[in-house]
Amino acid sequence: MPPSTSLNDHIFVQIAAYRDLELVPTVRDAIAQAAQPDRIHFGICWQYADTELHLIDLLQDIPHCRITAIPAKQAQGLGWARNKAQDLWEEEAYTLQIDSHMRFAPRWDETLLTMLAQCPSEKPVLSSFPPAYLPPRDLVSHNSTCIRVTHFADQWDLRPQAYGDLSDCDAPQPGSFIAGGFSFSSAQVIQEVPQDPNIYFTDEIPYAVRLWTHGWDVYHPHQVVCWHFYNAGKSRIGNWDDHRSWWQRQRRTATYTKQLLGMEPSSRDFGCYGLGNQRSLAEFESRVNVNFKQRTINGVVADTENVTKESSVTECDRTRENELLILCSQPNHSDLQTTKLLDLAQNHLDWDYVLRVATEQGIIPLLFQNLIQDNKIDLYWQAKRDLTSEYRANVIHNLQCKQELLTILGLFQAHNIRALPYKGVTLAIAAYGDIVRRQFCDLDILVDPEQFMLAQKILTEHHYQALTPSSDHAWDFVLSNGKVTLDLHRYPVPKFYAFDLTFDTLWEQAQSITIQDQVIMMPSPEDMILMLSIHGLKDRWRRLIWLRDLAEISRSTPDLDWDYILKAAQNLGIQRTLSVGFKLAHITLEIELPEILKESISRDSQLDWCCNYLRNQLLVPLNRLPQGFVAIIDSFRLDLAVRERWQDRKRYLVLRILSPTNRDRTLLNLPNALNFLYLLIRPLRLLYRFTLSRVQRLNPVELKS
């Protein structure tokens, strides 16, 4: 499709950002990953609280970054903000609408232009729900998806949802619905179908219908070009959090949308925000098998109450779904547990929730094994289809990662680089016995610290692009096609954790494993238990698969050298860290405790609080975790409690306070010569965060008003 304006290949990236601290990292990552950064222009509607206006100064050094800054008190909703961002368009040829919490694949701009040219339409739009990431850059999945609709919420709001996997396709696939957080097209769309400022929220279905009736065709991209942060938590505030009258605005949006889509009679003149005349609303309804007026999907009434009337599950009550996830994560089942699993799976559950959380928890293969492969449960057909699709996508991803790992290790061996892959591929094969039985997101390779820079150079020379370092101990890389991510580790754990586990120690104890006739080295099972115990603590044992890993290593290595493990744990000061992992796995997944640990675990009074703290966070959405002053204190209490030696606690506190994180570097990008200033910036930022949390705790009503 030829460009629509004189600026031949410039891309106008429009962002509506409401008090979002991820905005600056999003813009910087878009620039860093672009094939041609000069063609990326930004139009940002920045809605800020009084204490946040200064954050936009961090973008002032970026060329072609146009900003409309508006106090949050004056903000009027998502459609309004997106319309304001479009006002900043200056005749660029293409436009990309995204949310303010995104990460990008290498050469994303080039990939988007190529895919748009593949669409057999005069006016194509690329759109889908991007896969998820967790800040700073934990890419949860790499699947490109389609969009379908599931039900009408509140008898008017048709809800879109991601499904399927387009990774095996060689071109974008036709669709009908869009995702507001990611759509790409000719900028002609800004003139023909501008964003509607009258819609407070839930604008995706009205906009998809308007696009269709104006002659635009939606396609779902087959390649991943970006990732989206879905789990907002307290780190991202919504307009509705600040505006008590938000529901009135949304109620007006409901009436407005019903009239626009023919669900209610209306004589309203929608002007430039109305439907087009190139194709009709009836044609759109026929295309997607939806009737807006009757609120049917595929001929069946799909109101929220009809979808959920057989279930007593509320939005806040996921007891049965979570129980199923935990049962599927357990390595062994009694007859009673098997009966319970069958009963849960064959009753009405929120399968969208089950599959989404299973993906986040890394247990899709375990879910598939328990529900389809072993027990052959008669699942609801849609759940069975989607679970099978997710499982197959995981198989393809794991096999791709295995081949890529062998290629990388071959390159490292050719340059005499000592490398130890761990987690991911090697853990799946060594502990689970099969590459497809464990879900993982990326490759993790630990290299000799003295050869770290050489390893980086080799990766960049072989189609990998270095991303922002996630910490002092690891760098993120992405393969040029965006399908494989790799964490290259300089140290086994971040330095601020004050656990002196060294590469040389791991190398001395390493064992060999043969994959496709290629011999590679990996940490010994004993060292893997130590590393996984530290890793689990660092990330608060947030995933069930990490607990299952402990069970699988113990099962696959019955002759574990526990004397070595305990002696090494004592030398490292991580005996309690080790015990926390196994006790939590015992409580949650009912794994048998190693005999040698039972006595020490039973007499350690600190473990109860540590495990209760971690258990209470397991399977809790990030946006429902405790926040503020008390949460900060509890987190520090855990990190201090697991260190049994006073010198380790002191060292951890000093390093934790002074060691800069990726967020510190993102907020203020200093040249190497001025890195010492982070020793001042880091404590000041922590003090600000601590003080703000304390004030919010003491005076929440005043702060919200």
C-alpha positions as CSV (number, residue, x, y, z in Angstrom):
1,M,0.0,0.0,0.0
2,P,1.5,3.4,-1.0
3,P,2.1,5.9,1.8
4,S,-0.6,8.5,2.2
5,T,1.5,11.6,2.8
6,S,4.6,13.3,1.6
7,L,6.7,12.2,4.5
8,N,7.4,8.9,2.8
9,D,8.1,6.5,5.7
10,H,7.8,8.5,8.9
11,I,5.7,6.8,11.6
12,F,3.6,8.9,14.0
13,V,3.4,7.0,17.3
14,Q,0.4,8.3,19.2
15,I,0.2,7.7,23.0
16,A,-2.4,8.6,25.6
17,A,-0.6,8.4,28.9
18,Y,-2.4,8.8,32.2
19,R,0.1,9.2,35.1
20,D,2.0,6.2,33.8
21,L,5.6,5.7,35.0
22,E,6.2,3.3,32.1
23,L,5.7,6.0,29.5
24,V,9.4,7.1,29.5
25,P,10.8,3.5,29.2
26,T,8.2,2.8,26.5
27,V,9.3,5.8,24.3
28,R,13.0,5.1,24.9
29,D,12.6,1.4,24.0
30,A,10.7,2.3,20.8
31,I,13.6,4.4,19.8
32,A,16.2,1.9,20.8
33,Q,14.7,-1.0,19.0
34,A,13.7,0.9,15.8
35,A,15.6,0.0,12.6
36,Q,15.5,3.7,11.6
37,P,15.0,5.8,14.8
38,D,14.9,9.0,12.8
39,R,11.6,8.1,11.2
40,I,9.8,7.6,14.6
41,H,7.8,10.7,15.6
42,F,5.8,10.8,18.8
43,G,2.5,12.5,19.7
44,I,1.9,12.2,23.5
45,C,-1.1,13.3,25.6
46,W,0.5,13.4,29.0
47,Q,-2.0,13.6,31.9
48,Y,-0.2,14.3,35.1
49,A,-0.6,14.9,38.8
50,D,1.2,17.9,40.3
51,T,4.2,15.8,41.4
52,E,4.6,14.1,38.0
53,L,4.9,16.9,35.4
54,H,8.7,16.8,35.6
55,L,8.8,13.2,34.3
56,I,8.0,14.5,30.9
57,D,11.3,16.4,31.0
58,L,13.0,13.0,30.5
59,L,11.7,13.0,27.0
60,Q,12.9,16.4,26.0
61,D,16.1,15.1,24.5
62,I,14.2,12.9,22.0
63,P,13.8,14.5,18.5
64,H,10.3,14.7,17.0
65,C,8.6,14.1,20.4
66,R,5.6,16.4,20.6
67,I,3.7,16.5,23.9
68,T,0.5,17.9,25.1
69,A,0.7,18.1,28.9
70,I,-2.7,18.3,30.7
71,P,-3.3,18.2,34.5
72,A,-5.0,14.9,35.4
73,K,-7.8,16.8,37.1
74,Q,-8.8,18.1,33.6
75,A,-8.6,14.7,31.9
76,Q,-11.8,13.4,30.4
77,G,-11.1,9.8,29.5
78,L,-9.4,7.5,27.0
79,G,-11.1,8.6,23.8
80,W,-10.6,12.2,24.6
81,A,-6.9,11.7,25.4
82,R,-6.3,9.7,22.2
83,N,-8.0,12.4,20.2
84,K,-5.7,15.0,21.8
85,A,-2.7,12.8,20.8
86,Q,-3.9,12.7,17.2
87,D,-4.0,16.5,17.2
88,L,-0.2,16.4,17.3
89,W,0.0,14.6,13.9
90,E,2.1,16.5,11.4
91,E,1.6,14.7,8.1
92,E,3.6,11.6,8.8
93,A,2.8,8.8,6.4
94,Y,1.9,6.1,9.0
95,T,0.5,6.0,12.4
96,L,1.0,3.6,15.3
97,Q,-1.4,3.8,18.2
98,I,-0.1,2.2,21.4
99,D,-0.6,2.3,25.1
100,S,2.0,4.0,27.4
101,H,3.3,0.7,28.8
102,M,4.9,-1.3,25.9
103,R,8.2,-2.9,24.9
104,F,9.4,-3.5,21.3
105,A,11.1,-6.1,19.2
106,P,14.2,-5.2,17.3
107,R,13.5,-3.5,13.9
108,W,9.8,-3.3,14.8
109,D,9.2,-0.4,12.4
110,E,10.7,-2.2,9.5
111,T,8.6,-5.3,10.4
112,L,5.4,-3.3,10.6
113,L,5.9,-1.7,7.2
114,T,6.6,-5.1,5.6
115,M,3.5,-6.7,7.1
116,L,1.3,-3.8,6.1
117,A,2.5,-4.2,2.6
118,Q,1.5,-7.9,2.7
119,C,-2.1,-7.0,3.4
120,P,-4.3,-7.4,0.3
121,S,-6.3,-4.3,0.9
122,E,-6.2,-0.6,-0.2
123,K,-6.8,0.4,3.4
124,P,-5.4,-2.1,5.9
125,V,-5.0,-1.8,9.7
126,L,-2.7,-4.1,11.6
127,S,-4.0,-4.7,15.2
128,S,-3.9,-7.4,17.9
129,F,-3.5,-7.7,21.6
130,P,0.3,-7.9,22.1
131,P,1.9,-10.6,24.3
132,A,2.7,-9.6,27.8
133,Y,5.8,-8.3,29.5
134,L,6.6,-7.4,33.1
135,P,8.8,-4.4,33.9
136,P,11.6,-3.8,33.2
137,R,11.6,-6.3,30.3
138,D,10.4,-9.8,31.3
139,L,8.8,-10.9,28.0
140,V,6.2,-13.4,29.2
141,S,5.3,-14.9,25.8
142,H,6.0,-14.6,22.1
143,N,2.8,-15.6,20.4
144,S,1.0,-13.4,17.9
145,T,-2.8,-13.8,18.2
146,C,-6.2,-13.1,16.6
147,I,-9.1,-11.2,18.3
148,R,-12.6,-12.6,19.0
149,V,-15.5,-11.4,21.1
150,T,-16.8,-13.3,24.1
151,H,-19.9,-11.5,25.6
152,F,-21.7,-8.2,26.2
153,A,-20.8,-6.7,29.6
154,D,-23.6,-4.7,31.2
155,Q,-25.8,-5.5,28.2
156,W,-24.0,-3.2,25.8
157,D,-20.2,-3.5,26.0
158,L,-19.0,-6.2,23.6
159,R,-15.7,-7.5,24.9
160,P,-12.8,-8.4,22.6
161,Q,-10.2,-11.1,23.6
162,A,-7.0,-12.5,22.2
163,Y,-6.9,-16.1,21.1
164,G,-5.0,-18.5,18.9
165,D,-1.4,-18.4,17.6
166,L,-0.4,-17.0,14.2
167,S,3.3,-17.8,14.6
168,D,3.3,-20.4,11.8
169,C,1.6,-18.0,9.3
170,D,3.7,-16.3,6.7
171,A,1.5,-13.2,6.4
172,P,-1.0,-11.1,8.4
173,Q,-4.4,-12.8,8.8
174,P,-7.8,-11.1,8.1
175,G,-9.8,-10.0,11.2
176,S,-12.6,-7.7,12.2
177,F,-11.8,-6.4,15.7
178,I,-9.0,-4.2,17.0
179,A,-7.0,-3.7,20.1
180,G,-6.8,-0.1,21.1
181,G,-3.3,-0.6,22.6
182,F,-1.8,-1.5,19.3
183,S,-2.9,-0.6,15.8
184,F,-0.8,0.4,12.8
185,S,-1.9,1.8,9.4
186,S,-1.6,4.6,7.0
187,A,-2.0,7.9,8.8
188,Q,-4.9,8.6,6.4
189,V,-7.0,6.9,9.1
190,I,-6.5,9.9,11.4
191,Q,-8.4,12.0,8.9
192,E,-11.0,9.5,7.9
193,V,-11.7,7.8,11.3
194,P,-10.4,10.0,14.1
195,Q,-10.5,8.9,17.7
196,D,-13.8,9.8,19.4
197,P,-13.4,12.1,22.4
198,N,-17.0,11.4,23.5
199,I,-16.1,7.9,24.6
200,Y,-14.7,7.6,28.1
201,F,-13.5,4.1,28.0
202,T,-14.1,0.8,26.0
203,D,-13.7,2.3,22.6
204,E,-12.4,-0.8,20.7
205,I,-15.7,-2.2,19.3
206,P,-17.1,1.2,18.2
207,Y,-13.8,2.0,16.5
208,A,-13.7,-1.4,14.8
209,V,-17.2,-0.8,13.4
210,R,-16.3,2.7,12.3
211,L,-13.2,1.5,10.5
212,W,-15.1,-1.2,8.7
213,T,-17.9,1.1,7.5
214,H,-15.3,3.6,6.3
215,G,-13.7,0.9,4.1
216,W,-10.8,-0.1,6.3
217,D,-9.8,-3.8,6.7
218,V,-8.3,-5.2,9.9
219,Y,-5.5,-7.8,9.8
220,H,-3.8,-9.5,12.7
221,P,0.0,-9.4,12.4
222,H,1.7,-12.8,12.3
223,Q,4.9,-11.5,13.8
224,V,5.3,-10.0,17.3
225,V,6.6,-6.4,17.2
226,C,5.7,-5.3,20.7
227,W,4.7,-6.4,24.2
228,H,2.1,-4.9,26.6
229,F,2.1,-4.6,30.4
230,Y,-1.3,-5.9,31.4
231,N,-0.8,-6.3,35.2
232,A,-1.0,-2.7,36.2
233,G,-1.0,-2.9,40.0
234,K,-0.6,0.3,42.0
235,S,2.2,1.4,39.7
236,R,-0.3,2.6,37.1
237,I,-3.2,4.8,38.1
238,G,-6.4,5.0,36.0
239,N,-8.5,8.0,35.3
240,W,-11.3,6.3,37.4
241,D,-9.0,6.3,40.4
242,D,-8.8,10.1,40.4
243,H,-12.4,11.0,39.3
244,R,-15.2,10.1,41.5
245,S,-17.7,10.8,38.7
246,W,-16.1,8.4,36.3
247,W,-19.1,6.1,36.3
248,Q,-21.3,9.0,35.1
249,R,-19.0,9.4,32.1
250,Q,-19.0,5.7,31.4
251,R,-22.8,5.7,31.6
252,R,-22.9,8.4,29.0
253,T,-20.5,6.4,27.0
254,A,-22.9,3.4,27.2
255,T,-25.8,5.4,25.9
256,Y,-23.6,7.0,23.2
257,T,-22.3,3.6,22.1
258,K,-25.7,1.9,22.0
259,Q,-27.0,4.7,19.7
260,L,-24.0,4.5,17.5
261,L,-24.3,0.7,17.0
262,G,-28.1,0.7,16.6
263,M,-28.8,-0.9,20.0
264,E,-31.1,2.1,20.8
265,P,-33.0,4.5,18.5
266,S,-31.3,7.8,18.1
267,S,-31.5,11.0,16.1
268,R,-28.1,12.1,17.3
269,D,-25.7,13.6,14.7
270,F,-22.3,11.9,15.3
271,G,-20.5,14.0,12.8
272,C,-17.0,12.8,11.9
273,Y,-17.3,10.2,14.7
274,G,-20.2,8.4,13.1
275,L,-20.3,5.3,10.9
276,G,-19.1,5.5,7.3
277,N,-21.0,4.9,4.1
278,Q,-18.7,2.5,2.3
279,R,-20.1,-0.5,4.1
280,S,-23.0,-0.9,6.4
281,L,-23.4,-1.9,10.1
282,A,-25.5,-4.8,9.0
283,E,-22.6,-6.1,6.8
284,F,-20.3,-5.9,9.7
285,E,-22.7,-7.8,12.0
286,S,-23.1,-10.5,9.3
287,R,-19.3,-10.7,8.9
288,V,-18.6,-11.4,12.6
289,N,-22.0,-13.1,13.4
290,V,-22.9,-10.6,16.0
291,N,-26.2,-8.8,16.5
292,F,-25.8,-5.7,18.6
293,K,-29.4,-4.9,19.1
294,Q,-30.3,-8.4,20.2
295,R,-26.9,-8.8,22.0
296,T,-26.2,-12.2,20.4
297,I,-22.9,-13.9,19.3
298,N,-23.3,-16.8,16.9
299,G,-27.1,-16.5,17.4
300,V,-26.9,-16.9,21.2
301,V,-27.7,-14.2,23.7
302,A,-24.3,-13.3,25.2
303,D,-25.1,-11.0,28.1
304,T,-22.7,-11.2,31.1
305,E,-25.4,-12.7,33.3
306,N,-26.2,-15.4,30.8
307,V,-22.5,-16.3,30.4
308,T,-21.9,-16.7,34.1
309,K,-25.3,-17.7,35.5
310,E,-24.2,-21.3,36.0
311,S,-21.2,-20.2,38.0
312,S,-21.1,-18.8,41.5
313,V,-17.6,-17.4,40.8
314,T,-17.3,-13.7,41.2
315,E,-14.5,-11.4,39.9
316,C,-12.8,-11.6,43.3
317,D,-13.4,-15.3,44.0
318,R,-11.1,-17.6,42.1
319,T,-10.9,-20.3,44.7
320,R,-11.9,-23.2,42.4
321,E,-9.7,-22.1,39.5
322,N,-6.7,-21.6,41.7
323,E,-7.3,-25.0,43.4
324,L,-7.2,-26.6,39.9
325,L,-4.0,-24.8,39.0
326,I,-2.3,-25.9,42.2
327,L,-3.5,-29.5,41.8
328,C,-2.2,-29.6,38.3
329,S,1.2,-28.3,39.6
330,Q,1.5,-31.1,42.1
331,P,3.9,-33.9,41.2
332,N,1.8,-36.7,42.8
333,H,-1.9,-37.1,43.4
334,S,-3.8,-39.3,45.9
335,D,-7.0,-40.9,44.7
336,L,-8.9,-38.2,46.6
337,Q,-6.9,-35.5,44.8
338,T,-7.5,-37.1,41.4
339,T,-11.2,-37.2,42.1
340,K,-11.1,-33.5,43.2
341,L,-9.2,-32.6,40.0
342,L,-11.8,-34.3,37.8
343,D,-14.6,-32.7,39.7
344,L,-13.2,-29.2,39.3
345,A,-12.3,-29.6,35.7
346,Q,-15.7,-30.9,34.7
347,N,-17.6,-28.1,36.4
348,H,-18.2,-24.6,35.2
349,L,-14.9,-22.6,35.6
350,D,-13.6,-19.4,34.2
351,W,-11.3,-21.0,31.6
352,D,-10.1,-17.7,30.3
353,Y,-8.7,-17.0,33.7
354,V,-7.3,-20.6,34.1
355,L,-5.4,-20.4,30.9
356,R,-4.2,-16.9,31.4
357,V,-2.9,-17.6,34.9
358,A,-1.5,-21.0,33.8
359,T,0.6,-19.2,31.2
360,E,1.8,-16.6,33.7
361,Q,2.6,-19.4,36.2
362,G,4.5,-21.4,33.5
363,I,2.4,-24.6,33.9
364,I,0.6,-24.9,30.6
365,P,2.3,-28.3,29.9
366,L,1.3,-29.5,33.4
367,L,-2.2,-28.4,32.8
368,F,-2.3,-30.2,29.5
369,Q,-0.8,-33.3,30.9
370,N,-3.3,-33.5,33.8
371,L,-6.5,-32.5,32.0
372,I,-6.0,-33.9,28.5
373,Q,-3.0,-36.2,28.1
374,D,-3.3,-38.4,31.3
375,N,-6.9,-38.2,32.5
376,K,-8.6,-37.4,29.2
377,I,-11.2,-35.2,31.0
378,D,-14.3,-34.2,29.1
379,L,-13.5,-30.5,29.1
380,Y,-15.7,-27.8,27.8
381,W,-14.9,-27.8,24.1
382,Q,-13.6,-24.2,24.0
383,A,-11.4,-24.8,27.0
384,K,-10.0,-28.0,25.4
385,R,-9.3,-26.2,22.1
386,D,-7.6,-23.3,23.7
387,L,-5.5,-25.4,26.1
388,T,-4.4,-27.6,23.2
389,S,-3.5,-24.5,21.2
390,E,-1.5,-23.1,24.0
391,Y,0.3,-26.4,24.6
392,R,1.2,-26.7,20.9
393,A,2.5,-23.1,20.8
394,N,4.6,-23.9,23.8
395,V,6.0,-27.0,22.1
396,I,7.0,-25.0,19.0
397,H,8.5,-22.3,21.1
398,N,10.6,-24.7,23.2
399,L,11.9,-26.6,20.1
400,Q,12.9,-23.2,18.6
401,C,14.7,-22.3,21.8
402,K,16.5,-25.6,21.9
403,Q,17.9,-25.2,18.4
404,E,18.9,-21.6,19.1
405,L,20.6,-22.6,22.3
406,L,22.7,-25.2,20.5
407,T,23.6,-22.6,17.9
408,I,24.7,-20.1,20.5
409,L,26.7,-22.6,22.6
410,G,28.4,-23.8,19.4
411,L,29.5,-20.2,18.7
412,F,30.7,-19.8,22.3
413,Q,32.6,-23.1,22.2
414,A,34.3,-22.0,19.0
415,H,35.6,-18.9,20.8
416,N,36.5,-20.9,24.0
417,I,33.9,-19.1,26.1
418,R,32.9,-21.0,29.2
419,A,29.1,-21.0,29.3
420,L,26.6,-22.7,31.5
421,P,22.9,-22.7,30.3
422,Y,20.5,-23.2,33.1
423,K,16.7,-23.1,33.7
424,G,14.9,-23.3,30.4
425,V,16.0,-25.9,27.9
426,T,18.6,-27.8,30.1
427,L,16.3,-27.9,33.1
428,A,13.4,-29.2,31.1
429,I,15.6,-32.0,29.6
430,A,17.6,-32.9,32.7
431,A,14.9,-32.7,35.4
432,Y,11.6,-33.2,33.5
433,G,13.0,-35.6,30.9
434,D,11.5,-33.9,27.9
435,I,11.9,-30.4,26.3
436,V,8.2,-30.0,26.0
437,R,7.2,-30.8,29.6
438,R,8.3,-27.5,31.1
439,Q,7.2,-24.1,30.0
440,F,9.8,-21.3,29.8
441,C,10.0,-17.8,28.3
442,D,13.6,-17.4,27.3
443,L,17.1,-18.7,27.4
444,D,19.4,-18.2,30.4
445,I,23.1,-18.5,29.8
446,L,25.7,-17.8,32.5
447,V,29.2,-17.1,31.1
448,D,32.6,-16.5,32.6
449,P,32.5,-12.9,33.8
450,E,35.9,-12.2,32.2
451,Q,34.4,-13.3,28.8
452,F,31.1,-11.5,29.2
453,M,31.9,-8.7,26.7
454,L,33.2,-11.2,24.1
455,A,30.0,-13.2,24.5
456,Q,27.9,-10.0,24.0
457,K,29.9,-9.2,20.8
458,I,29.3,-12.7,19.4
459,L,25.6,-12.4,20.0
460,T,25.3,-9.0,18.3
461,E,27.2,-10.4,15.3
462,H,24.8,-13.3,15.0
463,H,21.4,-11.5,14.6
464,Y,20.9,-10.7,18.3
465,Q,20.2,-7.2,19.6
466,A,21.1,-6.1,23.0
467,L,18.3,-4.5,25.0
468,T,18.4,-2.4,28.2
469,P,20.3,-4.4,30.9
470,S,17.9,-5.7,33.5
471,S,20.5,-5.5,36.3
472,D,24.2,-5.5,36.9
473,H,24.3,-9.3,36.6
474,A,22.4,-9.9,33.3
475,W,21.7,-8.4,29.9
476,D,18.7,-9.1,27.7
477,F,19.0,-10.0,24.0
478,V,16.4,-10.6,21.4
479,L,16.8,-12.5,18.2
480,S,16.1,-10.4,15.1
481,N,12.9,-12.2,14.3
482,G,11.6,-11.5,17.9
483,K,10.8,-15.1,18.6
484,V,13.7,-15.9,21.0
485,T,14.9,-13.8,23.9
486,L,18.1,-14.5,25.8
487,D,19.4,-13.4,29.2
488,L,23.1,-13.4,29.2
489,H,24.3,-13.6,32.8
490,R,27.6,-12.2,34.1
491,Y,26.9,-13.4,37.6
492,P,24.6,-16.1,39.0
493,V,22.7,-13.5,41.1
494,P,22.6,-9.7,41.4
495,K,25.5,-8.4,43.5
496,F,23.2,-6.6,45.9
497,Y,21.8,-9.9,47.1
498,A,25.2,-10.5,48.8
499,F,25.3,-14.2,48.0
500,D,28.8,-15.0,46.8
501,L,28.0,-17.8,44.4
502,T,30.7,-17.6,41.7
503,F,31.0,-18.9,38.1
504,D,34.2,-20.7,38.9
505,T,32.5,-22.7,41.7
506,L,29.6,-23.7,39.4
507,W,32.0,-24.6,36.5
508,E,34.0,-26.9,38.8
509,Q,30.9,-28.9,39.7
510,A,29.2,-28.7,36.3
511,Q,28.0,-31.8,34.5
512,S,27.7,-32.6,30.8
513,I,24.5,-33.3,29.0
514,T,24.1,-34.4,25.4
515,I,21.4,-32.7,23.2
516,Q,21.3,-33.8,19.5
517,D,24.8,-35.2,19.7
518,Q,26.1,-31.9,21.0
519,V,27.8,-32.1,24.5
520,I,27.1,-29.0,26.6
521,M,27.8,-28.2,30.2
522,M,25.2,-27.2,32.8
523,P,25.3,-26.6,36.5
524,S,25.1,-29.8,38.6
525,P,21.7,-30.7,40.2
526,E,23.1,-29.7,43.6
527,D,24.1,-26.2,42.3
528,M,20.8,-25.9,40.4
529,I,18.9,-26.4,43.7
530,L,21.0,-23.6,45.3
531,M,20.5,-21.3,42.3
532,L,16.8,-21.9,42.1
533,S,16.4,-21.3,45.8
534,I,18.1,-17.9,45.4
535,H,16.2,-17.1,42.2
536,G,12.9,-18.1,43.8
537,L,13.5,-15.8,46.8
538,K,14.6,-12.9,44.5
539,D,11.3,-13.1,42.6
540,R,9.2,-14.1,45.6
541,W,8.4,-17.6,44.4
542,R,5.6,-16.0,42.3
543,R,5.3,-18.9,39.9
544,L,4.2,-22.4,40.7
545,I,6.6,-23.9,38.1
546,W,9.6,-22.8,40.3
547,L,8.3,-24.8,43.2
548,R,7.7,-27.8,40.9
549,D,11.3,-27.5,39.7
550,L,12.6,-28.4,43.1
551,A,10.5,-31.5,43.1
552,E,11.6,-32.5,39.6
553,I,15.3,-32.1,40.4
554,S,14.9,-34.2,43.5
555,R,12.9,-36.8,41.7
556,S,15.3,-37.0,38.7
557,T,18.4,-37.2,40.9
558,P,17.8,-39.6,43.7
559,D,21.5,-39.6,44.7
560,L,21.7,-35.9,45.3
561,D,24.7,-35.0,47.3
562,W,22.9,-33.3,50.2
563,D,26.2,-33.0,52.2
564,Y,27.5,-30.7,49.4
565,I,24.3,-28.8,49.2
566,L,24.1,-28.1,53.0
567,K,27.8,-27.2,53.2
568,A,27.6,-24.8,50.2
569,A,24.4,-23.3,51.7
570,Q,26.2,-22.7,55.0
571,N,29.2,-21.1,53.3
572,L,26.9,-18.9,51.2
573,G,24.7,-18.0,54.1
574,I,21.6,-19.4,52.4
575,Q,20.5,-22.3,54.6
576,R,17.2,-20.5,55.4
577,T,16.8,-19.5,51.8
578,L,17.1,-23.2,50.9
579,S,14.6,-24.2,53.6
580,V,12.1,-21.6,52.6
581,G,11.9,-22.9,49.1
582,F,11.4,-26.5,50.1
583,K,9.0,-25.7,52.9
584,L,6.9,-23.6,50.6
585,A,6.9,-26.3,48.0
586,H,5.8,-28.8,50.7
587,I,3.0,-26.6,51.9
588,T,1.8,-25.6,48.4
589,L,2.4,-28.7,46.2
590,E,2.7,-31.3,49.0
591,I,6.1,-32.5,47.8
592,E,8.0,-34.7,50.2
593,L,10.6,-32.9,52.2
594,P,14.1,-34.3,52.0
595,E,14.9,-36.2,55.2
596,I,18.0,-34.2,55.8
597,L,16.0,-31.0,55.9
598,K,13.1,-32.0,58.1
599,E,14.7,-31.4,61.4
600,S,16.2,-28.1,60.6
601,I,12.9,-26.9,59.0
602,S,10.9,-28.0,62.0
603,R,13.0,-26.1,64.5
604,D,13.4,-22.9,62.6
605,S,10.8,-20.5,63.9
606,Q,11.5,-17.8,61.2
607,L,10.3,-20.1,58.4
608,D,6.6,-19.9,59.3
609,W,6.4,-16.1,58.8
610,C,8.5,-16.3,55.6
611,C,6.4,-19.0,54.1
612,N,3.1,-17.4,55.1
613,Y,4.2,-14.1,53.6
614,L,5.1,-15.8,50.3
615,R,2.1,-18.1,50.2
616,N,-0.2,-15.2,50.7
617,Q,1.1,-13.6,47.5
618,L,1.0,-16.8,45.4
619,L,-1.7,-16.5,42.6
620,V,-2.6,-13.0,43.7
621,P,-2.8,-10.6,40.8
622,L,-0.1,-7.9,40.9
623,N,-2.8,-5.2,41.2
624,R,-4.1,-6.8,44.4
625,L,-0.8,-7.2,46.2
626,P,-0.2,-5.1,49.3
627,Q,1.3,-1.7,48.5
628,G,2.8,1.2,50.3
629,F,4.7,1.6,53.5
630,V,3.8,-1.7,55.2
631,A,4.5,-3.7,52.0
632,I,8.0,-2.1,51.7
633,I,8.7,-3.0,55.4
634,D,7.5,-6.6,54.9
635,S,9.6,-7.1,51.8
636,F,12.7,-5.9,53.6
637,R,11.8,-8.0,56.6
638,L,11.7,-11.1,54.4
639,D,15.1,-10.3,52.8
640,L,16.6,-9.9,56.2
641,A,14.9,-12.9,57.8
642,V,16.3,-15.3,55.2
643,R,19.8,-14.3,56.0
644,E,20.9,-16.1,59.1
645,R,24.2,-14.2,59.6
646,W,24.3,-10.6,60.7
647,Q,27.2,-9.7,58.4
648,D,25.1,-10.8,55.4
649,R,22.2,-8.7,56.5
650,K,24.3,-5.6,56.9
651,R,26.0,-6.2,53.5
652,Y,22.7,-6.7,51.8
653,L,21.2,-3.5,53.2
654,V,24.2,-1.4,52.1
655,L,24.3,-2.9,48.6
656,R,20.5,-2.7,48.2
657,I,20.5,0.9,49.1
658,L,23.5,1.9,47.0
659,S,23.3,-0.4,43.9
660,P,21.5,1.4,41.0
661,T,18.7,-0.5,39.3
662,N,17.4,-0.3,35.8
663,R,14.7,2.1,36.9
664,D,17.3,4.4,38.3
665,R,19.2,4.3,35.0
666,T,16.0,4.8,33.1
667,L,14.9,7.9,35.1
668,L,18.4,9.4,34.6
669,N,20.6,8.1,31.9
670,L,24.2,9.1,32.9
671,P,27.3,8.6,30.9
672,N,29.8,6.1,32.2
673,A,32.1,8.8,33.5
674,L,29.3,9.9,35.9
675,N,28.1,6.5,37.0
676,F,29.3,7.3,40.5
677,L,26.4,9.8,40.9
678,Y,24.0,6.8,41.1
679,L,25.3,6.3,44.6
680,L,23.5,9.5,45.5
681,I,20.5,9.2,43.2
682,R,19.6,5.7,44.3
683,P,19.3,6.5,48.1
684,L,17.4,9.7,47.3
685,R,14.8,7.9,45.1
686,L,14.3,5.2,47.8
687,L,13.8,7.9,50.4
688,Y,11.3,9.6,48.2
689,R,9.4,6.4,47.6
690,F,9.5,5.5,51.3
691,T,8.2,8.9,52.3
692,L,5.5,9.0,49.7
693,S,4.2,5.5,50.8
694,R,4.3,6.7,54.4
695,V,2.3,9.8,53.7
696,Q,-0.3,7.9,51.6
697,R,-0.7,5.5,54.5
698,L,-1.2,8.2,57.0
699,N,-3.5,10.4,54.9
700,P,-5.1,8.4,52.1
701,V,-8.4,10.4,51.9
702,E,-6.7,13.8,51.6
703,L,-4.3,12.5,48.9
704,K,-7.2,11.0,46.8
705,S,-9.4,14.1,46.9
